[in-house]
Each structure stands twice: as structure tokens, then as C-alpha cells.
Amino acid sequence: MIQNWKEKYAKIMKDFEGYSIGKIFKYLGNPEIISLAGGLPSPDMFLKSEMRKASHKLLENDLENIFQYSPVPGEDDFIAAILKFLQRDGIKLEPENILITSSGQHGLDLTGRLFLDPEDYIMIDRPTFAGAIVAFQMQHPQIIGVDMEADGSNVDGYRAKLAKLPVKPKFIYVVPDFQNPSGITTSLEKREALLDLSYEMDIPLVEDSPYRDLRYRGEAIPSLFSLDQQREGTNVIGLYTFSKIFSPGIRVGFNIGPPDVITKMGNIKGGNTLNTPKYNQDMCRIFLTEMNYDSHMEKCRKYYSKKLDTFLEAMSEYFPPETGVSWTKPEGGLFLWVSLPKKIDTLKLFQKAIEYKVAFVPGEVFYGENPENNHLRINFSYVSAEQLVEAVKRLSKCVKEDLREQ
């Protein structure tokens, strides 16, 4: 009988702890706790009637096929719909440039598996999406972070750190639009500068775009991928998901890039998930082609914009300047970043916040190395406007008590 399974684990997995945010959710079963922690779209924005009709149509007309295996790259008609969808954003591709994935997280995993050997270098913004950090950590790279600025990625900071590295990083990972967790959008000037850096140093850019169409104010900025195409370049790999604009439970996304990269990612996909369920792909195809995408996104933008305004007003009311608390003011997306006085450790504060029946994500999980402990991430999209105000009120009491005790 095996007494110690741990000694059987692969060496690179023995110390791997996984997605630390997941540990937070064990506290959230209590309905009295207002959670600002999860990156959840509001169920009010689910196209319930349209989903029901689409599902019924598929079950009635295509039952023999929708629950069968699907081609590894994805269904042809779904890929065709995505090609047309991307043209709206100034991106022109062929089918060989697209791989359907089983969520954005899957796309990150494929990226890490394709490019990274243990001890390779990658570069990321500080802070950045915790799910990306976890996906890349599976391959045991050296993660080098560069502090973000108010207008996005700090390109001069990247150049300074690149000059000190013994070898070039395999890629730079960025979320230019309404970044998770900060809510910051990278300016056009900095996007162009990132491309300049990529071209000069021969370093790929991995652009994650889960929130791109969730812009509430300001002018849209071209994606890195489209800017790269304007230069006739092939330096950018794009990652997309339907989780925030359609349904997180459907678990569908797609990666775009040069054909040889996409083919290789498909080979890796064939060895892990094999395929993305056809039913899920068909639901997303119908979403793009038959559910009035523009009208739906306009409703989402108005709905989330009001919630963001409510939250920002509550923050101004309950955290006046003398508290030493500051926060970002996103132009879109689902998150904002709160910075507390440096003497507050938000991981410890989280335990106290649970007593006040409010939850957030401590900021340290959004750093690949040398975490800063006085920040927290807020999601404003899921709970009601009334709950948002009450959550800020509770958080304010919690923070003020913590400051008094120090």
C-alpha cells in the first residue's frame, strides 16, 4: 500500500501551490458576506432567453453531432465567425491563425507550455493577472516584474531591467485594456513603444484581451495585435475569452498568432484537452452571429458603468484623503486597485474583513516576485449597487480599525 503519494510527484510539482485566489473562496459561502473578490460578470447580463433558445435549437437540430468530439483547432463555422468578429477590431486573419481554446486560462497554459523551459525568463507588469502568473509558474520560469504607471506598461522600466538580464526573456505578457487587477489601460504611445521594444529586441508580446469590449468612457485604443499588423509584423500573440462578455461557465476562448505558433499550440492542446466541446463552441458562435452582439455589449457597458460610478462615489465618501487610501479610476473592465497605507498588510486585513462580512483579494497574489502587501483588488461587477455601497462602508470600518490598532 502506498503510504506517501507526495514522493511520487514530479519534482517541479512538489512545491507548486496553484491558484492562491481559490483559497479565498472558501470564506464566501456565507450569504452575509458581500464578496468583491471574484472576477465574476453579473448574471443580470447573461442572455438567458437567447441562451435557452440557442440550446434548444442545437438539441433539436444537431443532437447527433453537438456531443461528439470536435477538431483540435476548433469548428470551422465558429472560426469563420471569429474571423469576421476580429475584423471589427482591425484584425485580418486566416483560419490557420486561430486556435479555439477551452477558456482564456487554457490559452495562457498553452502559451507557457509552448515557450518556457525551467529557468527561462519572462517579463510581466506589476501587478498583473494572478491566473497568468500561475499558468506560467507551472513551467518554473524566472518572472521579472516591472511596476506599472498610471498610463500603463512602463516601457522604460522594461528596457532598464532587460539591460540587466543575462539572456532575453521568452516573452513579455501584458493586459493593455482595463488590466486585471489594476483597471489601468495602456496608452497608445506606450503600446507603440512596446512594439518598438519587441522589434528591437526580438521579444514576443503576449497580449491578453478579456475585457477589451467593456469600455465605459474614453476612446478605444487599437490593440497591440492590430498595431503589429499595421507594421506588417508578427510579433504579437493574442489571447481572448468569452467568459466576461458571454458566459464564464461556457469555458471557451481563442488564441491568435502566426500559423506555426498556432499549429504548435494545437499540438499541445491535442495532448491535454484534445478538443473544446462542440456544444460550447456552437453556443459562442450563435452568440456572435445571432444574439445582436452590439446591442448586448451596449447594455453591458451601461450596466457596469453605473456600478463603477456607484463604487467610485462610495469610495470618495467613505475613504476621504486623510485616510491615506487611493484607488484607480478605470475606463472599463471589471476591476480597480486600492492602495492602503504601507503599514497595512492586506493579507492580514482580509481575515479582519471577513469578520466585517466583506471580501476582497489581497494584492500580493498579483506579483510574480517581491510582492507589495498594502494593495487589494476590487471587483465591482457582480453584486448589486446597494451591496457595493454597503461593502465599501464595511471595508472602511475595517481599515480604520486596523489603522487604530497599529
C-alpha positions in Angstrom: 0.0 0.0 0.0 1.3 3.5 -0.9 2.0 5.5 2.2 3.3 8.7 0.8 1.9 9.9 -2.5 3.9 13.1 -2.3 7.2 11.3 -3.0 5.7 10.2 -6.3 5.0 13.7 -7.5 7.1 15.3 -10.3 9.9 17.5 -8.9 8.5 20.6 -10.5 5.1 20.0 -8.9 6.1 19.3 -5.3 6.2 22.9 -4.3 3.5 24.1 -6.7 0.6 25.6 -4.7 -1.7 26.5 -7.6 -4.2 29.4 -7.8 -4.0 31.1 -4.4 -7.1 33.2 -5.0 -9.1 29.9 -5.0 -8.3 29.6 -1.3 -10.2 32.8 -0.6 -13.5 31.4 -1.9 -13.9 29.0 1.0 -14.9 32.0 3.1 -17.6 33.1 0.7 -20.3 30.5 1.3 -21.8 32.8 3.9 -24.5 34.8 2.3 -24.0 37.6 4.8 -20.5 38.2 3.3 -20.5 40.7 0.4 -17.8 39.5 -2.0 -15.9 41.9 -4.1 -13.3 39.2 -4.6 -14.3 37.1 -7.6 -13.9 38.3 -11.2 -17.5 37.5 -12.0 -19.7 39.1 -14.6 -23.2 39.8 -13.4 -25.8 37.1 -14.1 -28.1 40.0 -14.9 -26.1 40.4 -18.1 -26.5 36.7 -19.2 -28.6 36.4 -22.3 -30.9 33.9 -20.6 -33.7 33.8 -23.1 -31.4 33.7 -26.1 -29.2 31.0 -24.5 -32.3 28.9 -23.9 -33.4 29.2 -27.5 -30.0 28.6 -28.9 -29.5 25.5 -26.7 -33.0 24.2 -27.7 -32.2 24.7 -31.4 -28.9 22.8 -31.1 -30.5 19.9 -29.2 -33.4 19.7 -31.6 -31.5 20.0 -34.9 -27.9 18.7 -34.3 -28.1 16.3 -31.3 -26.0 13.6 -33.2 -23.1 16.0 -33.6 -23.0 18.5 -30.8 -21.9 16.0 -28.2 -19.3 14.3 -30.4 -15.6 15.1 -30.5 -14.5 18.3 -32.3 -11.4 19.0 -34.4 -8.5 20.2 -32.3 -8.2 23.6 -33.9 -12.0 24.2 -33.5 -15.1 24.1 -35.5 -14.8 25.7 -39.0 -18.0 27.7 -38.8 -17.0 29.1 -35.3 -13.6 30.1 -36.6 -15.2 31.8 -39.5 -17.4 33.8 -37.1 -14.4 34.8 -35.1 -12.5 36.0 -38.2 -15.4 38.3 -39.0 -15.7 39.4 -35.4 -12.0 40.3 -35.3 -12.3 42.4 -38.5 -14.3 44.9 -36.4 -11.2 45.5 -34.4 -8.9 46.0 -37.3 -7.5 42.5 -37.3 -7.5 40.4 -40.5 -6.6 36.8 -40.2 -6.9 33.4 -41.9 -8.2 30.2 -40.2 -4.7 29.0 -39.6 -4.1 32.0 -37.4 -6.7 30.9 -34.8 -6.9 28.1 -32.2 -10.0 27.6 -30.2 -9.2 27.1 -26.5 -11.2 25.9 -23.5 -11.1 29.4 -21.8 -8.6 32.2 -21.6 -6.8 30.3 -18.8 -6.3 27.4 -21.2 -4.8 29.9 -23.7 -2.3 31.0 -21.0 -1.4 27.5 -20.2 -0.7 26.6 -23.8 1.5 29.7 -24.1 3.5 28.8 -21.1 3.9 25.1 -22.3 5.0 26.2 -25.7 7.6 28.7 -24.9 9.0 28.1 -21.4 11.7 25.8 -20.1 12.6 25.8 -16.4 14.7 29.0 -15.5 13.7 30.8 -18.7 12.9 34.5 -18.2 9.6 36.1 -18.8 8.6 39.7 -18.1 5.2 41.0 -16.8 3.7 44.1 -15.4 3.5 44.6 -11.7 0.8 43.9 -10.7 -0.7 41.5 -13.2 -3.4 38.8 -13.6 -2.8 36.1 -11.0 -4.1 33.4 -13.3 -1.3 34.2 -15.8 1.3 34.0 -13.1 0.1 30.6 -12.0 -0.1 29.3 -15.6 3.5 30.4 -16.3 4.8 29.2 -12.9 3.8 25.6 -14.0 6.9 25.7 -16.2 9.2 27.2 -13.5 10.5 30.3 -15.2 12.2 33.3 -13.7 9.5 36.0 -13.6 10.7 39.6 -13.8 8.1 42.3 -13.0 8.1 46.0 -14.0 5.9 48.4 -12.0 3.0 49.8 -14.0 2.5 53.5 -14.4 -0.8 55.5 -14.5 -0.9 55.2 -18.3 0.1 51.5 -18.4 3.1 49.4 -19.0 6.4 51.1 -18.1 8.4 50.6 -21.3 11.4 52.5 -19.9 11.3 50.2 -16.9 11.3 47.2 -19.2 14.3 48.5 -21.0 16.2 49.1 -17.8 15.6 45.6 -16.5 16.3 44.0 -19.8 19.7 45.5 -19.8 20.5 43.6 -16.6 19.2 40.2 -17.6 21.8 37.5 -18.7 19.5 36.4 -21.5 16.5 37.8 -23.3 13.0 36.8 -21.9 11.0 34.4 -23.9 8.1 36.9 -24.0 6.5 39.9 -22.3 3.0 39.4 -21.0 0.6 42.4 -20.9 -3.1 43.1 -20.4 -3.4 46.5 -22.2 -7.1 47.2 -21.8 -8.6 47.7 -18.2 -5.9 45.4 -16.7 -6.7 42.8 -14.1 -6.1 43.7 -11.3 -5.4 47.5 -11.7 -8.0 48.6 -14.2 -5.3 50.6 -15.9 -5.3 51.0 -19.7 -2.0 51.3 -21.6 -1.9 54.4 -23.7 -1.4 54.3 -27.5 2.0 55.9 -27.1 3.1 53.1 -24.8 1.6 50.4 -27.0 3.7 51.7 -29.9 6.7 51.8 -27.6 6.1 48.2 -26.5 6.1 47.2 -30.2 9.3 49.2 -30.8 10.9 47.3 -27.9 9.6 44.0 -29.2 11.1 44.7 -32.7 14.4 45.9 -31.5 15.0 43.1 -29.0 13.2 40.3 -30.9 11.0 39.6 -28.0 7.4 38.3 -28.5 4.5 40.2 -26.9 1.6 38.2 -25.4 -1.5 40.4 -25.3 -4.4 39.2 -23.1 -7.7 40.8 -24.0 -10.5 39.5 -21.8 -12.1 43.0 -21.2 -11.4 44.8 -24.5 -15.1 45.5 -25.4 -16.0 46.6 -21.9 -15.1 50.2 -22.3 -17.4 52.7 -20.5 -15.7 56.0 -21.2 -12.9 57.4 -23.3 -11.8 56.5 -26.8 -10.9 52.9 -27.9 -7.2 52.3 -28.4 -6.0 49.9 -31.1 -4.9 46.5 -29.8 -1.2 45.6 -29.9 -2.1 42.9 -32.4 -3.7 45.3 -34.8 -0.9 47.8 -34.4 1.6 45.0 -35.1 -0.4 44.1 -38.3 -0.3 47.7 -39.4 3.5 47.4 -39.3 3.2 44.1 -41.2 4.7 42.4 -38.2 4.1 39.0 -36.5 5.4 39.8 -33.0 2.2 39.6 -31.0 0.2 36.6 -29.8 -3.4 37.4 -28.8 -5.4 35.7 -26.1 -9.2 36.0 -26.0 -12.1 34.6 -23.9 -15.9 34.6 -23.9 -16.0 34.5 -20.1 -16.6 38.2 -19.4 -18.8 39.1 -22.4 -21.0 35.9 -22.7 -20.5 33.2 -20.0 -17.6 32.1 -17.8 -19.2 28.7 -17.4 -19.1 28.0 -21.2 -15.2 27.8 -21.0 -14.4 29.0 -24.5 -11.7 31.3 -25.8 -9.2 31.5 -28.6 -5.6 32.3 -29.3 -4.4 34.2 -32.4 -0.9 34.4 -33.9 1.5 33.2 -36.6 0.4 29.9 -38.2 3.4 27.9 -36.9 2.8 29.1 -33.4 -0.9 28.3 -33.6 -0.2 24.9 -35.1 2.3 24.0 -32.3 -0.2 25.2 -29.6 -2.8 22.9 -31.3 -0.4 20.0 -31.0 -0.1 20.7 -27.2 -3.9 21.1 -26.9 -4.3 17.7 -28.6 -2.2 16.2 -25.7 -4.2 17.8 -22.9 -7.8 18.7 -23.5 -7.9 17.2 -27.1 -10.7 19.4 -28.1 -13.1 22.2 -26.9 -16.6 20.8 -26.7 -18.6 21.4 -29.9 -21.8 22.4 -28.0 -19.9 25.2 -26.2 -18.3 26.4 -29.5 -21.7 26.4 -31.2 -23.2 28.4 -28.3 -20.5 31.0 -28.7 -20.9 31.0 -32.5 -24.6 31.7 -32.1 -23.7 34.4 -29.6 -21.5 36.2 -32.2 -23.8 35.7 -35.2 -27.4 35.7 -33.9 -27.7 37.4 -30.5 -27.2 41.0 -31.6 -23.7 41.4 -30.2 -23.6 45.2 -30.4 -26.9 45.6 -28.5 -25.8 43.2 -25.8 -22.4 44.9 -25.3 -24.1 48.3 -25.1 -26.3 47.0 -22.3 -23.3 45.6 -20.6 -21.4 48.8 -20.8 -24.2 50.9 -19.4 -24.9 48.4 -16.6 -21.3 48.1 -15.5 -20.6 51.8 -15.9 -23.3 52.7 -13.5 -21.9 50.2 -11.0 -18.4 51.6 -11.4 -19.7 55.1 -10.8 -21.6 54.0 -7.7 -18.5 52.3 -6.3 -16.2 55.3 -7.0 -18.7 57.6 -5.3 -18.8 55.4 -2.3 -15.0 55.2 -2.1 -14.8 59.0 -2.1 -17.4 59.2 0.7 -16.0 56.6 3.0 -12.3 57.0 2.3 -11.6 60.7 2.5 -8.0 61.9 1.7 -6.9 61.8 5.3 -7.2 58.0 5.4 -4.2 57.8 3.0 -6.2 55.4 0.8 -6.1 55.8 -3.0 -7.6 53.9 -5.9 -7.5 53.7 -9.7 -10.4 55.0 -11.8 -10.8 52.6 -14.7 -12.3 53.5 -18.1 -13.7 50.0 -18.4 -13.3 46.3 -17.3 -14.4 44.8 -14.0 -11.7 45.7 -11.5 -10.0 48.5 -9.7 -6.9 48.6 -7.5 -6.9 50.1 -4.0 -3.7 51.2 -2.3 -3.7 51.5 1.5 -1.1 53.0 3.9 2.1 50.9 3.7 1.8 49.7 7.3 -1.3 47.7 6.4 -0.9 44.1 5.2 -4.0 43.3 3.2 -3.5 39.5 3.6 -3.9 40.0 7.3 -6.6 42.6 6.7 -8.6 40.0 4.8 -9.2 38.0 7.9 -10.5 41.0 9.7 -12.6 41.9 6.7 -14.3 38.6 6.8 -15.4 39.5 10.4 -16.9 42.6 8.9 -18.6 40.4 6.3 -16.8 41.9 3.2 -14.3 40.2 1.0 -11.6 41.3 -1.5 -8.5 39.8 -3.0 -5.2 40.7 -1.2 -2.8 42.4 -3.6 0.2 40.1 -3.1 -1.2 37.4 -5.3 -0.8 39.7 -8.3 3.0 39.8 -8.2 5.4 37.3 -9.7 8.1 38.2 -7.2 8.7 40.6 -4.4 5.0 41.3 -3.7 3.7 44.5 -2.3 1.4 43.9 0.6 -0.6 47.1 1.0 -2.9 46.8 -2.0 -6.2 45.0 -2.7 -8.3 44.2 -5.8 -11.9 45.1 -6.0 -14.5 43.6 -8.4 -17.5 45.8 -8.9 -19.5 43.9 -11.5 -21.1 41.1 -9.6 -23.0 42.4 -6.5 -25.8 45.0 -6.6 -25.3 48.7 -6.4 -26.7 48.7 -2.9 -24.4 46.0 -1.8 -21.4 47.9 -3.4 -22.1 50.9 -1.1 -22.6 48.7 1.9 -19.4 46.8 1.1 -17.3 50.0 0.9 -18.9 51.1 4.2 -17.8 47.8 5.9 -14.4 47.9 4.3 -13.9 51.5 5.6 -14.7 50.5 9.1 -12.3 47.5 8.8 -9.4 49.6 7.5 -9.9 52.4 10.1 -10.0 49.8 12.9 -6.8 48.3 11.6 -5.1 51.7 11.5 -6.1 52.5 15.0 -4.7 49.2 16.3 -1.2 49.9 14.8 
